[in-house]
Amino acid sequence: MPWIDELFGVRKPILAMLHLDPLPGDPQFKQGDAMRQVVEHARADLRALQSGGVDGIIFSNEFSLPYQRHMQFVTPAAMARVIGELLGELRLPYGVDCISDGLATIELAAAVDAAFVRGTFCGVYVGDGGLYDNDFSALLRRKAALRLDALRMLYFINPESDRNLDTRPLADIARSVIFKADPDGLCISASAAGQEVDDGLMRSVKQAAPDVAVLCNTGCRLDNVAAKLACADAAVVGTTFKVGGNFRGRVDPERVRVFMAEVDAYRRGL
């Protein structure tokens, strides 16, 4: 995809998740926790990811569990503080994802000059958090009002953990979203973070959306990344970069380096 190649400066970019610790107001942010520690943990992860050779960074409030559909103000404010303190060290294109709240994601992007956003901007879903829908007509009008014309939007069209109440094949959903919202990318997920996406599902969406970037959104590992990149234009990677491949761990610089060496070997064969 021309835009994704241009933004990240490489074919088949790897967008690394930078999972922020629990933030003020989150149930797992305990008495005695401090924002300065959240910042320092994020700084260490950023250094590990950048030194390991990833192509882009996505900041997310991954541990704001359970996620809010309409965030309290403190959450994007805390995310903006972390990103602001790290701007001097950021050398890569970066994006944001205020998980499950598309409006907060777009407004945070405006505050921190993010190049792209990832989120659930469309569709109707049911899951542990109940029933929720997403009004992309309102979100895109807010994006326009904030003059974010250059902001790239990566849409979940089958979010992790929740069931889509739209029973059409995912390729048909992709065609419909493209017609109505002109997304820059479509993120294809499995049932949870770290779970492997079906290759056939990604191929079906890519066939339906040849001019839109298709991203493998979950489950890329050292042993399957070449196969995933053969089906997709880019990959979002989080869990496999953690110590021991543990979702709740910190980023392991050596795991990042080895993974990206495998990606670079694949790219050389393109």
Secondary structure, 3 states (H helix, E strand, C coil): CHHHHHHHCCCCCEEEEEECCCCCCCCCCCCCCCHHHHHHHHHHHHHHHHHHCCCEEEEECCCCCCCCCCCCCHHHHHHHHHHHHHHHHCCCCEEEECCCCHHHHHHHHHHHCCCEEEECCCCEEEECCEEEECCHHHHHHHHHHCCCCCCEEEEECCCCCCEECCCCCHHHHHHHHHHHHCCCEEEECCCCCCCCCCHHHHHHHHHHCCCCEEEECCCCCCCCHHHHHHHCCEEEECHHHEHHHCCCCCECHHHHHHHHHHHHHHHHCC
